[in-house]
Structure formats: structure tokens, C-alpha cells
């Protein structure tokens, strides 16, 4: 119960951001859908195109739709358009809100008795008067029902905005799933469900008031909706304009390091907030664009994904080259390596590796037709996987992506025979896994490196707070901190593991 109470304490600022995002998307969806519904009701051809396009959008998974806006907005970065955060989330959720409102609007207008519209024409009403005085009041109950559906859809889909850098209740859900902190998951789900039910109930009262022509009912419900949005978003208006944003990817080590960095910046006098759950494909762009101020990445990730390099130089040379490239091309400052490496490492259950006589990736390639590979959500699409495939002729029976936490569970349960593990993960030793060697050097170095946005690249106070971390975190300490969060019993939160790690390295 204490864990759930603590998780609920993190809800208000995320709820505020969630409400603002969902309300803005719904309002924009209404503004687009209602005029389009009137036009579609007048023109059958327009209706076919508009409803077809809106239906097509609904067939795209919401997570994919959010991701698709990233490259689109990135191409407009030279105009100052942010590719991450609120804007892509707003655009994607607006498109999702359009269909139910548009469909109900068209249905409501088409369902009006032709005799009524003929009578309006007979008394000399203009099209605008007929719409305002006759058609809109008759179609309004059906339209409000569509808005009610759109509101629930939008609130639910907004939890996925976490993946593109927008704060939402999804922050709690994604972080909880990754760290197996079910109190966080429950807090995020309860808050999102309560918000959706409250919005549905209030819009339902609007619908009922319109249908029964009870002005006090629908006006009161609208007033309650407006007051609810205002009250829920109070934490946003009270928050200082400028805070330091510490970014993190979607696994335990990143959550721990983000809190370690955040604690140091807080002690240095900065106000800190966290943006968790970002993918490797977007977090460096968020840093370069100033939407994230600092985060930890890995040399091999920047080398292969951002720099598009396929060679594998020595670790020190790679880190120097990354620092020069990041500063020259994006204005990003490399503070330095933290002292440990978190490389991709193919791991198997120790007993299985010994039974099959597998020690290297060459051995694994020969045995791969009988094995199932489990990977994290990114690995199979990354350049590193293609480099490994070029070096070793893998022909796995199947390859399945998992969230990192569940990837290890899949290996333990037999759902996977080999996984793309992380070399600094404490579960490798705790679970007795065997890491296969890479004799051809196909996997580049993955030194953990601390990166700072252009806004703070020359901020002496900011850099002084971070500098003591450079070269101070040995891999053994990082593994121990990671295992505190990832183990099944006596689990610790990322905040607690970060405090333990800070004490260990001081």
C-alpha cells in the first residue's frame, strides 16, 4: 500500500500534462470534424473521401501513428518545429479523434427527416439559417455521442505519448512495466481510467441535456468539464518556466542513471524533471533539439545509428570521434564516459550452452537453425544486428522481440533459447547465464557516455555538477544497481538504486 501511495504522489503533474494533451487534441478534432461533417453531408463525394481517410487513420496502430510524425516533423526542424514532445502527440491524437465525430456528424445530419428541411426551405431560410436553427439542433445529440467516444479514445491513446517524449500518465505505466513496479502501473492505469470515465460521464450529461432540451443540464456539464480541465492542469501553470529535463531510454539502467544525474543537478540548484521511456531513435534528436538537456547514451548506439559508421575502432578513439562529431554537427557536448560499458551480448542459459558446447558466436551460428532468438524491442532493426549477421551466418528458427525485462523471463521460461542481453545487466550473473564471445569483433564498443544539450554545453555550473560522474562508475557497481531494480524479490525503485550507486562511487 505504501508503494501505491508513493506512486499516486507522482500522478498530479503527469495527469496535468495528460489532460492538457487530450483536451487540446479533442478540441482540435472537433474544430476539424464539424465543418467537414457539414460539407460531407452536402456532398456525397466529399463524404466518401473524408470518411475513407478518417477510417484509414484508425487502421494505423496509435503507437505507429505517433512514431510516423517524428520523421515528418524532423524534416521541418530548420523552421524551429519540434519533432518530439507535445506537437507530434497532439497531431496524432487529433487524427484519432476525427473519425467518431465526423461519422456521427454525417449520420446525424443525414438522419434528419427530409420534410423538416423542406419546410425550412419553404419559409425562406438561408442555408446558414437552416443549419443553425434546424439541422444543428436535431443532429446535436448524435454529434455529442461521437464526441463522447472520441474523448475516451483520445484519453486512452494519450498514454502512448510517452514514447515520443510527451509527458503523460503513460510515463508511470511504461516505467512500471519495465522495472516490474506494479504500483506504478496500477497508479497510471487507475488515473487514466478515472479520467476517461469522468470525461465520458460529463459529456454524457451534455448529450442527455441536449437530447432532452434541458439547458441547465448541458450547460452545467460543460461548465464542470471546463472547471475539471482547469483544476487538473494547475500543476502546469504553477511549474517554473525553465526546468532541466533529464532523459532516459526504456530500461532499468537508464532510469537509475537519470535519477543519479537528476540528484546531482538538484543539489546544484536546478529544478529537474524526467522524460523516461524514449527510444534510441529519438532521444539524441531530442537532446540536440533542446527538448532534453542531458542523458546517458552508449558509444556504439551513436556510432551506428546517428553517425552511420560500420567500422569498429578502439573504444577511446570511438568516444573521441563521437565527441567531435556531436559538437561539430549538433552542438551537443560530450562530458565523458562514465567508466563502464553496456554492450549487446548474446547470452544463453548456462546449462544449455554447456550441453550444446557453445562458447562463441561462431558456435551459435552453427546451432542457430534449432534455436529461437529473443531480443529487446529495438535490436532486430538496429545496424548492430545487421553487422552481426554479416559476420556470422545466423539462421534462427524464430526471432521474437520483447520488452527488456520480459526478454530475460522468456529465456528463463524457455520461450527463447538465446537473447541479446546487456553486458552491464546484473541478471546475467544472478541467472547463471553464459555470454558467448564475439571473435570477429562485429559488435562495437558501448561505453556509457554523458551527453549535454547545446543549451547547457557551456554552462559551467551545470557541467561542474556532472563532471564527478566521469570515469567513476565501474561495471560491477552498475550491475549491482541494475539488479536491485530488476530482481524479483526485495526490489528497489530506480530512485533507491540511484542513491545506493551514488554512495558506492563517492
N, C-alpha and C positions, 0 to 999 in steps of 0.2 A: 504493500500500500504506500509506503514511503517513496518507493521508486516512481509509482504512478503520480503521486502528489508532486514530486520534483519535476516529472515530465510535463505535468499540467502548467507548471510555472513558466515553461518555455513557450506556451501556446499564444499568449496575447500579442506579441509583436508579429508572429507568423500569421495569426488569424487576421490581424490588421492588413497585412500585405495580401493575404488570400482574398479578403473581402474587397479590397480596392481593385485587384486584378479582375475578379469575377464580375463585380458590378460594372466596371468600365467596359469589359467585353460584352456583357449583356446589353448595356445601353447602346453601344456602337452597333451591335447586332440588330437591335430594334430599329435604330435610325436607318440602317440599310434595308432591312426586310420590309418595313411597312410601305414605303414608296414603291418598292419593287413588287410587292403583292398587289397594289392598286394597278400598276401598269400591266402586270401579268393577267389580272382579272379582265382587263380590257382587250388584251391581245393574246390570242391562243399561242402564237409562235413564240412570243416572249416567255409565256408560262412554261412551254416545253424546255426552252434553253435554260431559264433560271432554275426551275425545279431539278432539271437534269444535272446542272453544275453543282447545286447545293447537295443533291444526293450523292454525287461523285465524291465530294469532300468528306461526307460521312463514311464512305468506304475506306478512307485512309485512316489507319490507326492514329490516335491522337498523339502518341509519342513520336511517331514518324512525321506527322504534320508539324509539330514543334521543331523537330530537327531540320526539316526542309527549309524553314525560314532562315536558318543560320547562314548557309552559303549565299542565299539571296540578299540578305541584309549586309553580309560581309562585302559583297561587291559594291555596296553603297557607302562603305566606310569612309571613303575620301570626302563624302559630303557631311561627315560627322554623325552618320546614322549608327546607333549602337546595334551590334549584331547579336548581343546576348542580353538576358535580363527581361525587363518588363515588356519592351516593344514586341519581340517575336512571340512572346506568350500571349500578349493582347491580340495580335493579328490572328494567330492560330485559333484561339478560343472564340474570337468573333466569328470566324468562318463556321465553327461548330455550332454556334448559336443561331445561325441564319435559317437552317432548314426547317425546324419545327415552327418558327414564327412565320416564315414565308408560306409554308404549306397550309397552315391553319388560316392565314390571311386570305389566301386564294380560295380555300374551301369556304370560309365564312362569306366572302363576297359572292361567290358562285351559288351559294345556297339560298340567297335571298329570293323570295317569290317574285317572278317577273312582273306580276300585276302591281306590286308595290312600286317598282322602278318606273313602270309605265304611268302610274298615277302621278309620280313626281315630275315626269316629263310633261304630263298633261297640264299641270298647274304652272308650267313655265320655269321650273328650276334650272339653273345652270349646272353643268357637270360638277363644279366645285360645291355648290349648294346641295346638290343631291348626295354627294359623298359625305359632306359634313353633317347634314340633317337627317338623312335616311339610311344610307348604306353603312356608314361607320357605326352608328349605334346598334344596328341589327347584327353586324359582324363582330362587334367588340367582344362578346363572351367567348367566341371561338378563338379569336386572336389572343386573348388573355390566357386561355388554356395552353396555347402554343408557347407563350412567354413563360408560363409555369414550367413546362417541360424543358425549355431551353435553359432556365435558371438552374435546375437540378443537374443537367448535363454539364453545364459550364463549371459549376462548383466542384463537381467530381473530377472533371478533366484538369482543373487548375492545379491539382496536387502534382501533376506531371511537370509543371513549370520549373520545378527544382532542377531538372536535367539540363535546362538551358540558362541557368543562373538567376532565375527569378525566385525571390523568397515566397514560400507558400507553406501550407501545412504538410505538403509533401516532404519538406526537409526532415520532419520528425519521422515520417514513415520510411523514407529511404535510409536514413541513418539507423533507425531501429532494426530494419531488416538486415542491414549489413553487419551490425555489431550484435545482433540477436538480443537487443534490448527491447523486449516485447512491451514494456511500459511506454516507450516512445511510440511504437507502432500503434498501440491502443489509444494513446492520447491524441495522435494525429487523426486516426480514423474516427474517434468519437467526436472530435471537434469538427471535422469535415461533415460527418453525418448530421450532427446537430445543426450546423449552419444550413445544410441543404434542406432539412426538414422544416426549419424555421422560415426559410425563404419560400418554400413550397406552400406552407400554411398561410403565410401572409398574402402571397399572390393569389392563393385560393380564395381568400376573403375578398380580394379585389374582384375576382371573377364572379363570385356569388353576388356581390353588391351590384355589379354591372348588370348581371342577368336579372336580378330581382328589382332593379331600378331603385336601390336604396343608397342614396348619395352618401349618407353619413358612414355607411359600412365601407364602401370602396375608398372614400376619402380618408377615413381613419386608418385603413390598412396601408394606403400609400404613405401616409404620414409616419406610421410605425416603421415601414421599410426604410424611409429616409433617415429616421432617427436611429435605427439599428445600424445602418451603414456608417453614419457619423460616429456613433459610440464605438463601434468595432475598430474604426481606423484612428481613434485618438492616439494610440502609441506612435503612429507615424508622424502625426503633427507635433508631438512632444519631443521626438528624436532630434538631436542636433543635426544640422545640415551636412556636416562633413564627419564621417567616421572612417576608420581604417577597415578595409574588408580583407579578411584572411580567407583564401580559397583552399578547397580540398577536393580531391577526387573521391571515388566512391568505395573506399575500403578502409579498414580499421587504422592502418599505419598513417594514412593521410589525416584522419580525424584527430589522432593523437598529436601529430606534428603541428597541425593547425592550432590546437589548444596550447601547445608548448610555445609557439610563436606568439599567439594572442596574449598569453600571460605576461610575456616579456614586454610586449608593446603596451599593455595596460599599466604595468609598473613604470613604464617610461612616460606615462601621462596621456596616452592615446585612448580614445574610445573605440572599442573593437566590436565588429560583428563578423559572423562567419557565413560563408557561402559554400555549403557542402554538396557533395554528390555530382560535381561537374565531371564530364568525360574528358579524356586526354585530347580529343579532337577540338575541344572548345576552350579549355581553361587557359592555355597560353595566349590565345586571342583575346580572352577576357582581361588578362594581365596587361598585354600590350595596349589594349583599348582603355585602360584605366578603370574597368569595372571591378577588377580585383587588384589589390595593392601588393600582396605578397603571397607566395605559396611555394611548396616544395615539389619539384619535378625530378625526373630521372634522366641522366645524360643520354641514354640510349633512345628514350622516347623523343626528346628534342632532336637528336641526331637523325633519326629515321623518319619521323613524322613531319616535323617542321622544316628541317634542313634538307630532307630528301636525300640523305647520304647513305650509300650502301657499303662503304668501306668500314673497317673496324680498327682504328688506330689505338695506341695505348691509352689508358684511362686519363692520364694527366693531359696528354695532347688533345684528347677529345673535349675535356672540360674547358681548356683554354680556347679552343676553336669555337665552342658554343658561346662562351662569354663574349668573344669578339664579334661573332655574328649577331647575337641578340642585341648588343649595344649599337652596332652599326645599322642594322636594318629596322629594328623596332624600338629602340630607345630603352630596352629592358636591361637592368643591371643584374649581373651575376654576383651575388655576395660571396659565394664559395661553396665547396662541397661540405656536407655535414659530417663525413667521416665513415659512412657505411655505404654499401651497395645493396640495391634491391633488384636483382636481375631475374629475368624469366629463367626457370629451372624445371626441367621435366622430371617429375617425381612419381614414384610408384610405391605401393605397399612393400615394405621391406621383405616380407616373406615371399611375395610374388616375384620380385626382382631376383632374389637368390635362387628360387626354384627354377626360373627361366634362364638364369645365368646372364642377366642383363646388367651391364655396367656403364655403357656408353650410348650415345645417340646412334652410332653405327649398329650396335646390337639391337636397339629399339626399332630401327628401320627394318631390319630383317624380320622381326617378330610382329611388326605393325599390322599385317592383314588379319591377325587374330585378336586385335586389341581395340578398345574404344577409348578415344581421347576426350577428356573433359578440359575445357578451357574457361578462362574468365570471359566476360561479355565482349571484350574488345579484341582479344588476341588473334582470333582467326581472320580478322580483317586488317591486321596491322602489317607493316612492311617486315617486321621481325619474323613473322610466321612464313612469309614468302621467302625470306633469306634462308631460314632453316630448311624449308622444303627444297630449295635449290642445292643445299649442301648434303641433305640426307633424303633418300628416296622413300619417304613415308607413304604408306598406303593403308591408313587406318580403316578398320571395319566401319566405324562411325566416329563423328566428331560432334560433340554437343557443348554449347556454351552455357555457363551457369554464372550466377552472382558469385563473387569470390568465396564467400562463406559456404555456400551450398556446393561449390565445386569440391571442397575438401570432404564434405559429407557424402557426395556422390562417390568419391574414391573409397571412403570407408565402408559404404554400403554395397559396393560392387557395381554401382551404376556407371563407373568409369574405371579403366584399368591403369591409366596414366593421366596426369594433369599438368597443366602449365602453371606450376607453383611459383611462389615468390621467395627468393633466397633469404630474405630477412624475416620470414614468417616463422613464428615460434611453433606452429603446429607441425613443421617438418620433423623436428626432434621429438616433440611430445607424442606424435602419432607413429614414430618409428619408420618414417618414410626414407626411401633411398633416392638420392638425387643422381641422375645419370650425367656423366661428364660430356663435354662438348669438344671432342678432339680437333675438330676443324675450325673452331673459333667462329662459328656462324652467329652466335648471339653477342651483340655489342655490350660494352660496359654500361652499367646502370647506377653510377654513383648518384646518390641523392644530392641535389643541388638547390640552393636557396635563391629564388628569383624575386626581384622587386620591380614594380611598375615604373614607367617613366616619371610619374608624378612624385615618387619618393626616391628616384635614382640618385639624387644629390642632397637628400635630407639627412644631414649629419646626425641628428638625434635619433631618427628612425633607424639608420644603418648601425649606429652605436649600440642600439638595443638588440640587434640581431647578430652582430659580429661574434659575440662569445659562443654562439652555437656552431660556428665553422670549425670543422675538424674535431668536434668534441663528442660525437655520438658513435660509439663502437657498435658493430653489428650485433654483438651479444646483448647489449643493453636494449637495442631496438627490438630484437626478437623477444626478449623478456617482456617488454612493454606491450608489444603486439599480442602476446599470448594471454596477458591479463585481460584483454578485451575479448579475445576470440575463444577462450576456453569455455567449456560447458558448465563448470561449477565455479563458485566463488568469483564470478565475473566482476570486472571493474568497468566503470564508464571511461570513455576517452579522456575526460577531464581528470579522473583519478589517475589513470595511467600516465598522463602528461605530467602531473605533479610528481609522481614517482620517478619518471625519467629525468625531470629537472633536478631532483635531489641526487640522483645517481651520477649525473655528469658534472655537477658543481664541485 
